[in-house]
Amino acid sequence: MIESKLVSLLGEKNVLKDEPMKNHTTFKIGGKADFVVFPEIEEQIIAVLNLLKSENIPATVLGNGSNILVGDGGIDGVVIIIGKNMKNAEINGTTVKAQCGILLSRIANLAYENSLTGLEFASGIPGSLGGALYMNAGAYGEELCTVVKDVTFIDKDNNIKTIEAKNCDFGYRRSVFMENGAVITSCTLSLKEGNKEDIKAKTDDLKERRVSKQPLDKPSAGSTFKRPEGYFAGTLIEQSGLKGFTIGGAQVSEKHAGFVINTGNATAKDVLSLIEHIQKTVYEKFGVTLCPEVKMIGKF
Ligand SMILES: Cc1cc2nc3c(=O)[nH]c(=O)nc-3n(C[C@H](O)[C@H](O)[C@H](O)COP(=O)(O)OP(=O)(O)OC[C@H]3O[C@@H](n4cnc5c(N)ncnc54)[C@H](O)[C@@H]3O)c2cc1C
């Protein structure tokens, strides 16, 4: 039985069966996964991956679930959530070595406490470090890749490897990890010495901009679409008259048209139908194709 094997590898508290994924996503949407597991160390991830490979069971890796839409039919196999445990970080001078389950907000705060600058932009992004590396998360003109020195991951043959940032093929909301099927486990960041008051002032300013412009009180997965070259997705959606447009429980936020929000009981189908409607309307009006930034996972 796969359940008893997972429990023997991870302990009972780190294995959930038939678990609704809406409990593990900021969208608060998603059907059940056969299993959700929370590894505490790299070796446990490798052991679980080896087990799943030998039993031919699919594995899905998540960080903090803040950039995903999980289908109403749930996820077959085992979801490995890195963002619950694996949160250690060590600071040595201007270098930060961190495990990938740590939240960006936490690591940005650690940097501030140690008078290190370079992560202020990341303090309001609700993802784990692993998810942020995968996505090359960014905000206000800055991106994570600019402070990454190297990344350690488990490759598709379940070996641990470390590569330098220059080999991560970072681009706008992309990285090599989208293609190589790796599980990112830790990384080294290279920050700069800064002034604590300046770091706080910048962080507070960016937080205020977020709070005043984004619908942070409603479940979402952040910006629904990538920024199309030369445009802003939110502006195109607003100028298409779609602010507040609703399908089922999914709505184009009244506060920021770049966000699709869950008004309470949205299904993944509602969100997907709304995304398709937005894409069609914006294309007809402006001839611009909007590509989702949000990752769709599981059975729709
Ligand atoms: C209110 C709000 C505001 C946001 N603002 C921003 C913003 O300003 N800028 C921005 O860039 N994003 C933003 N986001 C989106 C999101 O927070 C980022 O994309 C974040 O980097 C995702 O991290 P995560 O750990 O939640 O990843 P998840 O959502 O769990 O996963 C995202 C993808 O990464 C993969 N992944 C996650 N962890 C790993 C790992 N350890 N190894 C391999 N693959 C992994 C998953 O398979 C999935 O494909 C926002 C989201 C919300 C809800």
The ligand as an ORCA input file, in Angstrom:
! r2SCAN-3c Opt
* xyz 0 1
  C      -1.801     38.279     -3.628
  C      -0.701     37.751     -4.520
  C       0.270     38.613     -4.993
  C       1.306     38.140     -5.815
  N       2.251     39.008     -6.261
  C       3.249     38.554     -7.048
  C       4.269     39.447     -7.514
  O       4.287     40.635     -7.204
  N       5.230     38.931     -8.317
  C       5.262     37.618     -8.675
  O       6.201     37.214     -9.393
  N       4.315     36.756     -8.253
  C       3.316     37.183     -7.454
  N       2.360     36.308     -7.015
  C       2.374     34.910     -7.498
  C       3.176     33.934     -6.618
  O       3.228     34.356     -5.261
  C       4.594     33.736     -7.165
  O       4.566     33.217     -8.482
  C       5.413     32.782     -6.302
  O       6.739     32.790     -6.750
  C       4.894     31.340     -6.330
  O       5.549     30.623     -5.285
  P       4.833     29.372     -4.585
  O       5.812     28.790     -3.624
  O       3.522     29.746     -4.030
  O       4.673     28.406     -5.830
  P       3.433     27.447     -6.164
  O       2.236     28.263     -6.497
  O       3.303     26.415     -5.110
  O       3.968     26.780     -7.511
  C       4.156     27.560     -8.682
  C       4.915     26.710     -9.701
  O       6.243     26.463     -9.179
  C       6.504     25.065     -9.082
  N       7.282     24.871     -7.832
  C       7.001     25.389     -6.610
  N       7.952     25.030     -5.725
  C       8.853     24.268     -6.411
  C      10.054     23.606     -6.047
  N      10.552     23.655     -4.805
  N      10.702     22.901     -7.008
  C      10.222     22.841     -8.280
  N       9.088     23.449     -8.674
  C       8.411     24.164     -7.760
  C       5.123     24.401     -9.042
  O       5.158     23.095     -9.583
  C       4.276     25.337     -9.908
  O       4.382     25.013    -11.275
  C       1.327     36.763     -6.179
  C       0.358     35.892     -5.686
  C      -0.660     36.373     -4.874
  C      -1.692     35.412     -4.353
*
